[in-house]
Structures are given as C-alpha cells and as structure tokens.
Amino acid sequence: MRKPIIAGNWKMNKTASEAISFVEAVKNNIPANSAVDSVVGSPALFLQSLAEAAKGTELKVSAQNCYFENAGAFTGENSPAAIADLGVQYVIIGHSERREYFHETDEDINKKAKAIIANDMTPIVCCGETLEQREAGETASWIKGQVENALDGLTNEQVANLVVAYEPIWAIGTGKSSSAADANETCGVVRETIANKFGQEVADKVRIQYGGSVKPENIKEYMAEEHIDGALVGGAALEADSFLALLEAVK
Ligand SMILES: O=C[C@H](O)COP(=O)(O)O
C-alpha cells in the first residue's frame, strides 16, 4: 500500500512573511500520523525559516531545485548538502519550467537525483509531454525516455523510495487538467518503465503523482486511479485553506 503524497509547488511566489503565514496556518491542522504525506515546495530563500517553523509537525518542506555538487565555484547555485542541513526533506527536480526556461537536461536531472539522495533527501522527479507530443502520439515513448534517463544508475532501493511527478505540460497552470483516465494511463507508463528497469517490486513501491490544474474539487478523481499516488499542485497550493482542502479530500 503506497502512502499518498500531496506536494505544493509555490514556484516563484510569496514573500518571506507570506510563506511563514502559510506554514503557521497549515502545520497544526495536519493530524499526527496523517494518512497522507504533506509537502510544501518553497523558493530557496525561505527554506530555512520554513523548515524551522515546520519542525516536529507533519508538514515537510521541499526545495524546488538544487545543484548536483555539494560545494564549489558555482555562483548562484544552491548546494544539496546545505539544503539538507536546514532540515529540508524533499527537492523537486526536472520541472518542465526548469527544463524549458533554464535548459535543464535529463543528464542534469539524473545528477541532481543522485546528489539529493546522497544527502538523505527525497527527489520528486518531474516528467511530462508537450501538447504537440501528445497529439503526435509520442507521450508514452517520451515519458519512458525521461524516466529512464532521470533514474539511470540509481539502486533499486533508491528508486523505490523516490517520488515521480507526471505533469503534462499543456495542463500546467492552464485550468485544462488531464482526464483522470489519461493521467492514470501515463502514470502507468512511468510504473511500467520502472518495472522494466528496476523490477516489479520497486515499481510497486514508488509513488507517482499527477500534476496539472489539480484542485480540491478534482483531486479525488485522480486519487481513485490505480497508478496515481498523489499530486504536485501549483496554483491550488498557494493558499493555506486550499492546500488543507486538498489534504482533506485525500485522507
Ligand atoms: O508543480 C506544479 C505544477 O506545475 C502544476 O501547476 P498547477 O497546479 O498550477 O497547474
């Protein structure tokens, strides 16, 4: 039985005081030993204060990116070792916005996944196709390639413990969510790809999220699907009430 995981991704939104207000509003409203893992993905600027504010509660904090080296002459980058030292537990990597605007490659994402795991954090590895790829019938082969490349060289145990987020790019922030059946089909491709590369036992353990215009009103439809174990949520995770409503709908 895979434990559901709901992760908010704030992207480049919020000031420090807004970020803290969110965590203060949410952290004590998640019951102890919750049946759902709750994660909030913050800009790097607020990770320290959020990790301190959330310490000892059920709310976990995620970075939205990191570099793949722990230290060195990499101006402007954030070290995974330094992020882990703050008490951060997750790092989102390979989001389509980072691939598109910051030219991240599958190879970068693979190196980041290894660095995050080496620092005892959990990567949330994103994959997803464009509308053109979907219309050309290339979704399954594209997702298979992204997943194989991102996870290459990881051990079975490492893969079993990470999270994959399937986010069709055309559904992100557009209000045009994928149907639950279509999302499940592609999450099934992710699981099959992992089964072929790492074995069925690993594939049965890995948690796969759907992301793209998820909100409290539609999350149950996704969570009812066989291969969907949670959601990576942008817009509907920006406000505490909406984030709590997502958790409430899943528990
Ligand atoms: O990381 C989150 C996704 O990009 C989804 O964003 P959205 O829920 O605003 O569509």
The ligand as an SDF file (V2000), in Angstrom:
LIG
                    3D

 10  9  0  0  0  0  0  0  0  0999 V2000
    4.3730   21.8510   -9.9810 O   0  0  0  0  0  0  0  0  0  0  0  0
    3.1670   22.0450  -10.1520 C   0  0  0  0  0  0  0  0  0  0  0  0
    2.6080   22.0610  -11.4630 C   0  0  0  0  0  0  0  0  0  0  0  0
    3.3770   22.7270  -12.3840 O   0  0  0  0  0  0  0  0  0  0  0  0
    1.1350   22.2470  -11.5700 C   0  0  0  0  0  0  0  0  0  0  0  0
    0.7680   23.5950  -11.5260 O   0  0  0  0  0  0  0  0  0  0  0  0
   -0.8030   23.9530  -11.4810 P   0  0  0  0  0  0  0  0  0  0  0  0
   -1.3850   23.1260  -10.3750 O   0  0  0  0  0  0  0  0  0  0  0  0
   -0.8530   25.4200  -11.1830 O   0  0  0  0  0  0  0  0  0  0  0  0
   -1.3540   23.5820  -12.8120 O   0  0  0  0  0  0  0  0  0  0  0  0
  1  2  2  0
  2  3  1  0
  3  4  1  0
  3  5  1  0
  5  6  1  0
  6  7  1  0
  7  8  2  0
  7  9  1  0
  7 10  1  0
M  END
$$$$
